[in-house]
Amino acid sequence: MGKKLAKSARKFAASGQLKRTIQARRKHRDIKKKTDKRKANKGKGKQVADDDDNEEDEGMNAEEKFKGMSVDDFLGGGFMQNDDESESGGELDEEEEEEEGDDDDAGEEDDDDDNQSFASVDDLDDEGEAHLQELSKLAEKDPEFYKYLQENDKELLDFNPDEAADDGEDEEGEDEDMERESVPVLNKQILLKWQKALLEQRSLRALRKLLIAFRSAVHMNEENQVLAWRIDSASVYNKLITTALRYTPVVLEYHCPYKTLPNGNFKAPTQTQKWKTLQKMIVSYFHNVMHLLAQLTDTDMSRLAVSESARLVPYVTSNRKAMKVYLKTCLDLWSSAEDSIRIAAFLAVRKLCQATDESIMDLVLKASISNIYLTLVRACKSTNVHSLPSVNLMKNSASEIFCLDHATAYQHAFGYIRQLAIHLRTSMKAKNKEAYQQVYNWQYVHCIDFWSIVLARACDKQTLIDRKGEESELKPLIYPLVQVSLGSIKLIRNSRSYPFHFHVVRSLLHLTRHTYTYVPLAPYILPIITSTLSATSKPKASTLRQFDFETNIRAPQQYLKTRVYNEGLAEEAIYLLAEYLASAPVQGSVAFPEIVVPIVMMLKKGVKTARSTPWKAKEAGLAKGLTERVEESAKWVEQKRKGITFAPGRLTEVEAWESGVKVDETPLGKYVRVQRKTREKRQKLVEKAREGEKEILED
């Protein structure tokens, strides 16, 4: 029987370092052998193959090979070397890295050997358990050697990875200290050396060392992790993270460049030998970046990690698992992080959708569209003055993703707009409070606004030019969206629901301006104006603050029949009516004088009624000013169309005439431009006052 293993040897085996030590010794021997051969064959022609070097070892049987070996000789023999080790490589220890550093002068001929050493740095995980599995399979692979171990060193087969924890707290603490001291400490000098090699030589060897250290930094605070480096300085940690994030894309683009097409899409790197060797390392680094993003709390570092990881997207598109993890991470940041990180996350998602491989693009685009919409709906469940800018940012950025592929977006848009119609139909049939709440909520408002933004972007005149006159596949959805929007306005018509009506009207105005689609919005705005001009009852005086129509969809009970709310309704409704009449589909129409006749008549009647009561002076003044501008614009159009020689039935000439009308030069267009600037100035003052900058609000 062989000598019984000491307790320290058992702890060493249980710590997970046994396999790593054996592999390091084996690799050290192989590298030294290759180095000696290169020196011996220098100056000669073709290098002699070294396949015969191991014939003697391969010819030995297990009994002759291990007979008479001591335990120390056995541990250094490399019996656990994997069959595929030469293909996948492994991590080098510090001694081996120093050996490689001495061979840098070999030049380009060492690149292949260097590439062969690249391996996933995640292979260090769970080495103790892997060692147990290999020993359990040893009986099947090599029964003779397994019998030899049973006779001479049975305790090596029976060791427990958790046994070291039961040997006493003092000894465990000493072992941990010894293990910690055995791990090298990363300092700035080493980092500077790597940076110099990366910048000057684009060294893959230095990149590999950097990424191994990066993995150690990412997992440094986790238990059961075997790390190659120890980082004791916060400045070194930050420098390491920044260096890895910034330098990795630069080196990869140098060795494995990808092609960017004129439309912004990209082609993944070609499947060269170097790319195949680097791929595993890149995917490992990419997962480590995702792991790091979950830990970061610093805004600048998070933004840097997201933006720099987006540059690696072309290198990981072939890995579906990595893409799904990255998409989920970016969407989480896009919906909850600060604005700068949101923008970086959106650009990363957009990068994912720009692959030229149709199968990859379909997979990513469908997943992106579905997840983006659902993320948006969840984020806008409750809206206030603080969250509204973030929601608007999400809607504008998400609309760009939907417009990357109109055909794919149509399938999703059709289903989601149909879902809005089903909610509306249910509410119209049930006619109860619970059913009305399915429509009169922030999610419904933001969904209508989002689809208006998407259709406006997809069917805009500039988009039509970019598509060389081909109409968007999303254009047929304009009609159902308008019908759903107008139906939601008709659902409840009382003064408390007017803020909801204003939100829907704004969305439709945005849609009509960009798609040049005529939507009859006047019948939905005029009743609000006439209700504010009515003299049936005197509004109640109140000390309530001015009502904010941007961040409310329902007026509180205390605002009803108050002067401040009545004046706010009149001002908002008159402004929206002016925006509608000054839009291109209305003001630019050759029939504008005829369109505004009933509108002018109702406004004049309302102004006449309001003048009879002294408490409606402000509302009457606003309505009178709009009426005068509308009449002036009608005369302007009549004067401009005097020289027309074509009949209304000749649509081609009608469209040509309407396209020549400059809406901003009309009296109504100038009036709206002034009103818009006044509102923007007031909004800025309100925001400054909200932020505590002691700004004085002016009327």
Secondary structure, DSSP 8 states (H G I E B T S, - for coil): ------HHHHHHHHTTHHHHHHHHHHHHHHHHHHHHHHHHTTT-SS----GGGGHHHHHS-HHHHHTT--HHHHHTS-TT--TTHHHH-----HHHHHHHHHTGGGGGGGHHHHHHT---GGGGTTHHHHHHHHHHHHHHH-HHHHHHHHHH-HHHHS--TTGGGGS-HHHHHHHHHHHHHHS-B--HHHHHHHHHHHHHH--HHHHHHHHHHHHHHHTTTSTT---S-B---HHHHHHHHHHHHHHHHHHHHHHS--EE-TTS-EE-----HHHHHHHHHHHHHHHHHHHHHTT---HHHHHHHHHHHHTTHHHHTT-HHHHHHHHHHHHHHHHHS-HHHHHHHHHHHHHHTTBS-HHHHHHHHHHHHHHHHHHHHHHTSS--TTTHHHHHHHHHHHHHHHTS-HHHHHHHHHHHHHHHHHHHHHHHHH-SHHHHHTTSSHHHHHHHHHHHHHHHHHT-HHHHHHTTT---TTGGGHHHHHHHHHHHHHH--SGGGHHHHHHHHHHHHHHHHHHT-----HHHHHHHHHHHH--SS--B--------SSS-SS--GGGTTBHHHHHHHHHHHHHHHHHHHTSHHHHTSTTHHHHTHHHHHHHHHHHHHHHTSGGGHHHHHHHHHHHHHHHHHHHHHHHHTTT--S-TT-HHHHHHHHHT--GGGSHHHHHHHHHHHHHHHHHHHHHHHHTT-------
